[in-house]
Amino acid sequence: MLIPEQPIAGIRERGPLGEIGTRIRRLRAALEGTGFATKGSLMARFFEDDSASPSLDYEVCLPIDARADGSVPDRIGEARTDIIPTHLALVTTHVGRHSEMQPAYAALLAESATLGYAIAGPATEVYVTGAESVADPAEYVTEVRLPVAR
């Protein structure tokens, strides 16, 4: 799937995955009242593949609208901004608890190997439906994206 260019605001730090909720609250607070509209679902980008690591490099981010000239500021409060370039990704949808997503990742990695693709960037989880929408984690919907290249 071709993923279009996307301006984002995010908080990237090294730490336990259990801090993701705190980072999300910090990101939302940084954007609150700034005039930058969010444009899509909350995401997490993983720059390492060991989710069990006590010190994982990951970023929580929200898509934002760029300025009229297509630019974004370097920072919005505590959040760093960036533009994720257009890229090719293998994509699957996981329904259920976030702690049960390993089969989705395994399927994407197997497909990548079968197609002869190399991993070309951080894995991204797009939280389509989460705790803010449904009470039961079994009903969470997460789009898992694995950027690839030949």
WOQUICOR-V783750 format. One record per backbone hydrogen bond with DSSP energy under -0.5 kcal/mol. NH is the residue of the N-H (numbers start at 1). CO is the residue of the C=O. E is the energy in kcal/mol with one decimal. If there is no record, write none. Layout:
NH_CO_E + NH_CO_E
This chain:
3_1_-0.7 + 3_87_-3.5 + 4_2_-0.6 + 6_84_-2.4 + 8_82_-2.9 + 9_62_-2.1 + 10_80_-3.1 + 11_60_-2.3 + 12_10_-0.5 + 13_11_-0.5 + 13_58_-1.9 + 15_56_-2.1 + 19_16_-2.1 + 20_17_-2.0 + 23_19_-2.3 + 24_20_-2.4 + 25_21_-2.1 + 26_22_-2.2 + 27_23_-2.6 + 28_24_-2.6 + 29_25_-2.3 + 30_26_-2.2 + 31_27_-1.7 + 32_28_-1.5 + 34_31_-1.9 + 37_35_-0.7 + 39_63_-2.8 + 43_61_-2.8 + 44_125_-2.1 + 45_59_-2.8 + 46_123_-2.9 + 47_45_-0.6 + 47_57_-2.2 + 51_49_-0.9 + 53_50_-2.0 + 56_15_-2.2 + 58_13_-1.9 + 58_56_-0.8 + 59_45_-2.5 + 60_11_-2.0 + 61_43_-2.7 + 62_9_-2.4 + 63_41_-0.5 + 64_7_-2.3 + 65_37_-1.9 + 67_71_-3.2 + 70_67_-2.4 + 76_79_-2.8 + 79_76_-2.0 + 80_10_-2.8 + 81_74_-2.2 + 82_8_-2.0 + 84_6_-2.8 + 84_82_-0.5 + 85_83_-0.6 + 87_3_-2.1 + 89_1_-2.5 + 90_146_-2.4 + 92_144_-2.0 + 94_142_-3.4 + 96_94_-0.5 + 96_140_-2.5 + 100_97_-1.6 + 101_98_-1.1 + 104_101_-0.8 + 105_101_-1.8 + 106_102_-2.8 + 107_103_-2.3 + 108_104_-2.0 + 109_105_-2.6 + 110_106_-2.3 + 111_107_-2.4 + 112_108_-2.4 + 113_109_-2.2 + 114_110_-2.4 + 115_111_-2.3 + 116_112_-0.8 + 116_113_-0.6 + 117_112_-2.6 + 118_149_-3.5 + 120_147_-2.6 + 123_46_-1.1 + 124_145_-2.6 + 125_44_-2.9 + 126_124_-0.5 + 126_143_-3.1 + 127_42_-2.7 + 127_125_-0.6 + 128_126_-1.6 + 128_141_-0.9 + 129_141_-2.1 + 133_130_-2.2 + 134_130_-2.4 + 137_135_-0.6 + 139_136_-2.5 + 140_137_-1.4 + 141_129_-2.1 + 142_94_-2.9 + 143_126_-2.7 + 144_92_-3.1 + 144_142_-0.6 + 145_124_-3.2 + 145_143_-0.6 + 146_90_-2.7 + 147_145_-0.5 + 148_88_-2.4 + 149_118_-1.9
